[in-house]
């Protein structure tokens, strides 16, 4: 086992499980994710301070509010229409549909429900409006390179890097 610990300017790699407010697993990601600890990559990293002092194999938890995590629920992103006005390929609950907004930008909506001849589309993230807990198990810790420290991003996450992981 490694004697390295999570501290500033270390690249930390971890696997993550996302839990709801009742500690039920809602998402499990077996693909490792990495970040530069103590880096400048935004608000997300403030929550990652929970990793300070952890070693490979340790698990840490952080709970984030809706605003910090997946955002507050926006009822303006819930659209109702008559089922007859919607193409048949979208007549399935859970189906993901792509539409364009008034500015021509693509937006994804999920078919939330179909009832009494009405279909409801929801453009909110499924976890929007909910506090979520991230349970992270550290799989690797290494020293960050000068470039990684400068950018705040691990080499594999830097734009233009085609290195596959």
C-alpha positions in Angstrom: 0.0 0.0 0.0 1.2 3.5 -0.8 2.3 5.8 1.9 1.3 8.9 -0.1 -1.5 11.0 1.3 -3.8 13.5 -0.4 -2.4 17.0 -0.1 -2.0 20.1 -2.2 -0.5 19.5 -5.7 -1.2 15.8 -5.8 -3.2 14.2 -8.6 -5.9 12.2 -6.8 -7.7 9.4 -8.7 -10.9 7.9 -7.3 -14.0 5.9 -8.1 -17.4 7.4 -7.0 -20.8 6.3 -5.9 -23.6 8.8 -5.7 -26.2 8.3 -2.9 -29.6 10.0 -2.4 -30.8 11.5 0.8 -31.7 8.0 2.1 -28.2 6.6 1.4 -29.5 4.6 -1.6 -27.1 4.2 -4.5 -28.4 6.2 -7.5 -25.3 6.0 -9.6 -22.0 4.1 -9.5 -19.1 5.0 -11.7 -16.3 2.4 -12.0 -14.4 4.6 -14.3 -11.7 6.4 -12.3 -11.8 10.2 -12.1 -8.9 12.5 -11.3 -8.3 16.0 -10.1 -5.4 18.2 -8.8 -5.9 18.5 -5.0 -5.9 22.1 -3.9 -6.0 23.3 -7.5 -8.0 26.1 -9.0 -10.7 24.2 -10.9 -13.7 25.7 -9.2 -16.2 25.3 -6.4 -16.2 21.5 -6.8 -12.7 21.4 -5.3 -13.8 23.2 -2.1 -15.9 20.1 -1.4 -12.9 17.9 -2.1 -11.0 19.2 0.9 -12.7 16.2 2.7 -10.0 14.2 0.9 -7.1 15.9 2.9 -4.9 13.3 4.5 -6.6 10.3 2.9 -4.5 7.4 1.5 -5.1 4.9 -1.4 -7.9 2.6 -0.5 -9.7 5.0 1.8 -13.2 6.2 1.2 -14.4 9.7 2.0 -17.9 11.1 1.8 -19.1 14.6 0.9 -22.7 15.8 0.8 -23.5 18.7 -1.5 -26.7 20.8 -1.6 -28.7 21.0 -4.8 -27.2 24.4 -5.6 -23.7 23.1 -5.2 -24.4 19.8 -7.0 -26.8 19.4 -9.9 -28.6 22.7 -9.5 -32.0 23.8 -8.3 -35.0 22.4 -10.0 -36.3 24.8 -12.7 -40.1 24.4 -13.4 -39.6 26.4 -16.6 -37.8 23.3 -18.0 -40.9 21.2 -17.5 -43.0 21.1 -20.7 -46.5 19.6 -21.1 -48.1 18.9 -24.5 -50.8 16.7 -26.0 -49.5 13.3 -26.8 -50.9 13.7 -30.4 -48.5 16.7 -31.0 -45.4 14.6 -30.2 -43.7 12.2 -32.6 -44.3 8.5 -31.7 -40.6 7.9 -31.1 -40.9 10.0 -27.9 -43.9 8.1 -26.5 -41.9 6.2 -23.9 -41.3 7.3 -20.3 -37.6 7.7 -19.8 -36.8 8.5 -23.4 -34.3 11.2 -23.9 -35.2 13.8 -26.5 -33.2 16.6 -28.0 -34.8 19.9 -28.9 -33.5 23.4 -29.7 -34.3 26.4 -27.6 -35.2 29.9 -29.0 -31.5 30.6 -29.6 -31.0 27.4 -31.6 -29.0 25.7 -28.8 -29.5 22.0 -28.2 -31.3 20.9 -25.0 -32.0 17.4 -23.7 -35.3 16.5 -22.1 -36.5 13.3 -20.5 -40.0 12.0 -21.0 -41.2 12.2 -17.4 -44.7 10.9 -17.7 -47.6 10.1 -20.1 -51.1 10.2 -18.7 -54.6 11.1 -20.0 -53.4 12.0 -23.5 -50.7 14.4 -22.1 -46.9 14.0 -22.2 -44.5 15.7 -19.8 -40.9 16.5 -20.8 -38.4 17.5 -18.1 -35.2 19.3 -19.0 -33.8 19.3 -15.4 -31.0 16.9 -14.4 -32.6 13.9 -12.7 -30.8 14.9 -9.4 -31.7 18.6 -9.7 -33.2 20.0 -6.5 -31.7 17.3 -4.3 -28.8 17.1 -1.9 -26.6 14.2 -3.0 -23.7 12.4 -1.2 -20.6 11.4 -3.1 -18.8 8.4 -1.7 -15.3 8.4 -3.2 -12.7 5.6 -2.9 -9.1 6.7 -3.7 -7.4 4.4 -6.2 -4.2 6.4 -6.8 -2.2 9.4 -5.6 0.7 10.9 -7.4 2.7 14.1 -7.6 1.2 16.7 -10.0 3.4 17.9 -12.9 4.2 21.6 -13.2 1.7 21.8 -16.1 -1.0 20.1 -14.0 -0.4 22.5 -11.1 -0.5 25.5 -13.4 -3.8 24.4 -15.1 -5.4 22.9 -12.1 -6.3 19.9 -14.2 -4.7 16.4 -14.5 -2.9 15.8 -17.8 -5.7 13.4 -19.0 -8.3 16.2 -18.5 -6.5 19.0 -20.2 -7.9 20.2 -23.5 -6.1 18.8 -26.6 -4.8 15.8 -24.7 -5.6 12.7 -26.7 -4.1 10.3 -24.2 -6.7 7.6 -23.4 -7.3 6.3 -19.9 
